[in-house]
Amino acid sequence: MPLEHHPLRRDFPEFETQLSDLLQADGHFVRLAQEYEALDKRIYEVEDGRVAMDEMTLLGLKMQRVSLKDEVATLLSNGAGG
C-alpha cells in the first residue's frame, strides 16, 4: 500500500471554507492544525523508513493524530453553519 500524507484539506474537502476561515481567525484551531500536520509528517517519515521508531510509539502517534483530527472535525462541524 502506498504511503500517503493526510493533510486536513484533503481529509475535509467539504469544509474548505471553514478550514480557511478558522486558519485565519482562530489561534486555537491554528495550533491544532499545526500539531496535526507535524504529527502526520512524523508518522509518514517513520512509515517511509526515514526515521526509526518502535511500533508502540508509532501507534501512540497515530492515536494522537486521530484525536487531533476528531477535535478538528468537531470544530469544523460547529463552524459549518456560520
C-alpha positions, 0 to 999 in steps of 0.5 A, spaced: 500 500 500 502 506 498 504 511 503 500 517 503 500 524 507 493 526 510 493 533 510 486 536 513 484 539 506 484 533 503 481 529 509 475 535 509 474 537 502 467 539 504 469 544 509 474 548 505 471 554 507 471 553 514 478 550 514 480 557 511 476 561 515 478 558 522 486 558 519 485 565 519 481 567 525 482 562 530 489 561 534 486 555 537 484 551 531 491 554 528 495 550 533 491 544 532 492 544 525 499 545 526 500 539 531 496 535 526 500 536 520 507 535 524 504 529 527 502 526 520 509 528 517 512 524 523 508 518 522 509 518 514 517 519 515 517 513 520 512 509 515 517 511 509 523 508 513 526 515 514 526 515 521 526 509 526 521 508 531 518 502 535 511 500 533 508 502 540 510 509 539 508 509 532 501 507 534 501 512 540 502 517 534 497 515 530 492 515 536 494 522 537 493 524 530 486 521 530 484 525 536 487 531 533 483 530 527 476 528 531 477 535 535 478 538 528 472 535 525 468 537 531 470 544 530 469 544 523 462 541 524 460 547 529 463 552 524 459 549 518 453 553 519 456 560 520 
